[in-house]
Amino acid sequence: MKFPENFVWGAAAASYQIEGAAHEDGKGLSVWDMFTRQEGAVQNRDTGDIACNHYYRYKEDVQLMKEIGLQAYRLSISWPRVLPEGAGRVNEKGLDFYDRLIDELLENKIEPYITLFHWDYPYELYKKGGWLNPDSPEWFAEYTEVIVSKLSDRVKNWITINEPQVFVNLGHKDGVHAPGLKLGLDDLLQISHNVLLAHGKAAKVIRETSKQDVRIGMAPCDSPVFPAKNSIENIQAAREGTFSVEQKGLWAINWWMDPVFLGKYPEDGLKIYEKYLPEIKDEDFKIISEPIDFFGVNIYQGSCIKLDEKGQAVPARKKTGYPRNAYYWPITPEALYWGPSFYYERYGKPVIITENGMSNVDWVSLDGKVHDPQRIDFTNRYLKELQKAGADGVDIQGYFHWSLMDNFEWAQGYLERFGMIYVDFETGERIIKDSAYWYKKVIETNGEAL
Ligand code: IFM
């Protein structure tokens, strides 16, 4: 069965993970430029200084996208490349890079989807308190205006913020991502509120500044809970687990998306966090729930539950030797059925999978090619589940594979290879992997080849 006629097939990457040129053409520092300098912060002391050197090789990379037949490419913008101090002065050379990249994509009939923030926060703003500063939502809105004014004559798809759960929890609570902080709950809740305000303000700026009709989304991540059995009770337990702040804390997708789509924080979260909540002004939810067009979501895995003899939901034990990727994440294709089904039911918005993929142990074979059958099988299984969700009535509008190419995987450095294009990080050479040729057929047949 095919996917819907206008379904969008793409791949994604992010500025700090691929661009390199970390200190060139007037770019300012990001928190990741600083974090990677800290002893023990990143495996192998890897940095994004050069990464895939995409800043200089973008034309070649667009040709590779074209060869794979991508219809869309999700890129992110490095905020400090464009605004070296995070606010105020614009670095024209930095802005010009994105201008050229967008032209190159469009000339090759590849639709750009721009993510405004994928974690490389300007260091100069971090020194002023970063996301804790009450001005931080406004800083983000101003930066958004610079980008949208420049690119919206050609770009119509915008994603405000990528995976707020990750940079808040890993970066500000656990200290294992930039900026490496270990803050208390009151600060974390203030940050999460500021991030939501930033999203809402940016959404308004995008719509008001754009030179054409736009489509706006956000890209939170989730590990949806899915039922071991398809009984009504099991499905209800999975639904409750998916949207449980009690179980998932600030990772819960509804802590972020209820304010955006429903204009309020979820009840269980409000009870649990009652003592730590920041001051929330009456108008805040009006700002946060600025209308947006699609529910973007990054899904790699989910967790399975069953009901015990007392009817309580408990984790279903994973089979001994269960399938997992090179990063030890379990392979759970059902997440791409149940996640979108639950989100669509709760929020009624079209769903776009803004990231899905796997880290694999890829290397160049003696024949000079990169064979990655696991990635093909993984993507095949996940896409079939997504297709099933569509057949059952969920409005699914697109899929972006993570990632276009192997890249800097944050605290894991270059250890994890998520790409459909292999990158030799010593020479910069790229090799299209088998999975990308397979994906090309999927795209050409709009999913019928699955
Ligand atoms: O590489 C990351 C990406 O930056 C955000 N989503 C998950 C990917 C794999 O860990």
Residues whose N, C-alpha, C, O or C-beta is under 5 A from the ligand:
A	BS01	IFM	none
